[in-house]
Amino acid sequence: MDLSFTPDEERFRAELRAWLAANPPGPEPEVLDDWVAYGKDWQRRLTEAGWCGIAWPEEYGGRGATIIEQIIFQEEMARAKAPMLINLAGLTMGGPVLIAHGTDAQKRRHLERILRADEIWCQGFSEPNAGSDLAALKTRAVLDGDHFVVTGQKVWTSFARYADWCMLLVRTNPDAPKHKGITFLLVDMHAPGVTVRPLKQISGDDDFNELFFDEVRVPRANVVGAVDAGWDIAITCLMHERQTLTFSRQLQSRVALDEMIALAKRWPRGDAAASAVPLVRQALAAALVDSTAMQYTAYRNLTKVLRGGVPGPEGSVEKLLWSEMYQRQLETALALCGPHGQLMPGSPHAPMDGQWPHLLLYSRGRTIAAGTSEVQRNIIAERVLRLPRSG
Ligand SMILES: Cc1cc2nc3c(=O)[nH]c(=O)nc-3n(C[C@H](O)[C@H](O)[C@H](O)COP(=O)(O)OP(=O)(O)OC[C@H]3O[C@@H](n4cnc5c(N)ncnc54)[C@H](O)[C@@H]3O)c2cc1C
């Protein structure tokens, strides 16, 4: 593995770093409605400067960036503490799926709007009885002339309340084996019969939602790929979600670890700084070991992709490592500040503006989203280690 960068790659980094210095994202608003407006503005600014969807081919508004350039992009964004992109589902799943499987009309209709965050996308996969066992999904779509009529319920749909389009998995053939008979449909969230109900999370946020579809009419032209053949497209989506997102997140958690170390040096514990306490030092060292292992795991997977592979089941290793490491890291962050570590945002004496307890509560979901830790372990056992299938 060669970890040095070519002069072109260094130029790419310098150009991006200069742009970020001249166009800082600014502080993130705490209220979700305000954050959404801020996120749309940030993504539009990035797009106008040619820094959004950089992996997309140039003909669709991207830069055709190499994988190394994408990594540099993520490193610089993490370094600049840039916010998560508001239209992440569209950029990392919807857009790439349309580029690979969409019709010309679908590409023309959607790609530019996804890039500019003019329209926000959400991922309508999970249902009350179909999460880990996604292929058990029951939301029905029945053909009626040139429309499908969709009825059913989805749950845990991130940002659905702000979304204009949903990548919806529906059952179009109830008689086929469960992985067959599923279709990938693009649904207009403003269509009659779509109801969105926000769900309150343990962290106090409400970016999750329930989605109800009551005989929603969806043009047949909104099918992506072929009718009854949506399962493979859904799996490609999930692999992109696990791998690309985890790479950027491990970089963000490295930035957070550096902040923890800096804080430990100035946060008082007794007569000295927290960094003088042996248990704190050990916990920080363990966090550094975790983070370095994560970084090299990410690089190893990257090497495979660079050699011509596509994101594969190894993404599960990264996802599992990162989501569990992130929770340990935040627990360490809280512990190093003693009782003050518990103070939530808004409290005058909260270290790091109370962000850490909030993130710790939010981080619980990370070992569930995009496949739970148990499911990742099953995938690693069966598809990476080639162990026999569990019962
Ligand atoms: C932060 C977050 C964001 C999300 N965003 C979205 C979104 O935008 N769109 C969307 O469609 N979904 C989303 N989800 C839903 C997510 O995909 C599901 O929560 C996840 O797939 C697990 O499904 P479930 O909640 O139904 O749990 P279940 O599948 O019911 O699992 C319950 C428990 O059983 C265990 N389990 C299940 N099967 C097995 C097995 N075979 N072997 C061992 N253990 C098993 C699980 O690990 C878990 O501990 C999000 C979830 C979170 C937390």
The ligand as a Gaussian input file, in Angstrom:
#p B3LYP/6-31G(d) Opt

LIG

0 1
 C      -29.586000       6.303000      13.036000
 C      -30.488000       5.435000      12.184000
 C      -30.865000       5.866000      10.932000
 C      -31.675000       5.056000      10.130000
 N      -32.085000       5.544000       8.918000
 C      -32.851000       4.779000       8.126000
 C      -33.312000       5.276000       6.865000
 O      -33.072000       6.419000       6.505000
 N      -34.043000       4.447000       6.094000
 C      -34.362000       3.173000       6.464000
 O      -35.000000       2.472000       5.685000
 N      -33.985000       2.674000       7.671000
 C      -33.239000       3.461000       8.512000
 N      -32.850000       2.981000       9.748000
 C      -33.336000       1.679000      10.175000
 C      -32.251000       0.602000      10.229000
 O      -31.884000       0.209000       8.938000
 C      -32.839000      -0.560000      11.049000
 O      -33.047000      -0.080000      12.372000
 C      -31.891000      -1.733000      11.084000
 O      -31.825000      -2.342000       9.827000
 C      -32.334000      -2.786000      12.139000
 O      -33.646000      -3.155000      11.950000
 P      -34.704000      -3.128000      13.156000
 O      -34.608000      -1.785000      13.820000
 O      -36.020000      -3.528000      12.594000
 O      -34.192000      -4.194000      14.200000
 P      -34.417000      -5.790000      14.115000
 O      -34.042000      -6.253000      12.754000
 O      -35.800000      -6.087000      14.591000
 O      -33.348000      -6.305000      15.133000
 C      -33.600000      -6.376000      16.552000
 C      -32.390000      -7.036000      17.206000
 O      -32.251000      -8.389000      16.717000
 C      -30.943000      -8.604000      16.203000
 N      -30.985000      -9.491000      15.037000
 C      -31.834000      -9.417000      13.982000
 N      -31.551000     -10.380000      13.084000
 C      -30.493000     -11.071000      13.563000
 C      -29.743000     -12.192000      13.082000
 N      -30.019000     -12.772000      11.898000
 N      -28.699000     -12.628000      13.836000
 C      -28.394000     -12.035000      15.027000
 N      -29.085000     -10.978000      15.542000
 C      -30.122000     -10.503000      14.820000
 C      -30.478000      -7.218000      15.780000
 O      -29.062000      -7.137000      15.750000
 C      -31.084000      -6.331000      16.876000
 O      -30.256000      -6.336000      18.025000
 C      -32.089000       3.792000      10.577000
 C      -31.719000       3.345000      11.858000
 C      -30.942000       4.161000      12.667000
 C      -30.600000       3.690000      14.041000

